[in-house]
Amino acid sequence: MAKPFARFANTLLTSIKLDPKLREIAVLRVAELSHSVYEWTQHLPIAADCGVSAEQVSHFQRLPGFN
């Protein structure tokens, strides 16, 4: 099960025609809503590399659902 999911996740990161900045904002929001510290921690530097600013990230921390 892990290998098919890894292929799917890799496709989302490398092949999808979605702006990388928007993709990472979406990933961070889902990580926040699902309380996934792992996803948040993994994607925070990726988001920064894609141009998501610290100010934009700080907005997530003020939204309902963030703990």
C-alpha positions in Angstrom: 0.0 0.0 0.0 2.9 2.4 0.7 4.4 2.1 -2.7 1.2 3.0 -4.6 0.6 6.0 -2.3 4.2 7.1 -2.7 3.8 7.1 -6.5 0.6 9.0 -6.2 2.2 11.6 -3.9 5.2 11.9 -6.2 2.8 12.6 -9.1 1.1 15.3 -7.2 4.5 16.9 -6.4 6.0 16.6 -9.9 3.5 16.1 -12.6 0.3 17.9 -11.8 -0.4 21.2 -13.6 -1.1 23.2 -10.5 1.0 26.2 -9.5 3.5 24.9 -6.9 2.8 27.8 -4.6 -0.9 27.1 -4.6 -0.3 23.3 -4.2 1.8 23.9 -1.1 -0.7 26.3 0.4 -3.3 23.6 -0.1 -1.1 20.9 1.4 -0.4 23.1 4.4 -4.1 23.8 4.9 -5.0 20.1 4.8 -2.1 19.3 7.1 -3.4 21.9 9.5 -7.0 20.7 9.3 -6.0 17.1 9.8 -3.5 18.0 12.6 -0.7 16.3 10.7 2.5 17.5 12.3 4.4 15.3 9.9 2.9 16.8 6.7 3.2 20.3 8.1 6.9 19.8 9.0 7.7 18.1 5.7 5.9 20.7 3.5 6.9 23.9 5.3 10.3 24.1 3.7 8.9 22.9 0.3 6.3 25.7 0.6 9.1 28.3 1.3 11.0 27.0 -1.7 7.9 27.5 -3.8 7.5 31.1 -2.7 5.0 30.8 0.2 6.0 33.6 2.6 6.3 33.3 6.4 3.5 35.9 6.5 1.2 33.7 4.4 2.0 30.7 6.7 1.2 32.7 9.8 -2.3 33.2 8.4 -2.9 29.5 8.7 -2.0 29.6 12.4 -4.9 32.0 13.0 -7.5 30.0 11.1 -10.0 27.8 12.9 -8.8 24.2 13.2 -5.1 25.0 13.8 -3.6 23.6 17.0 
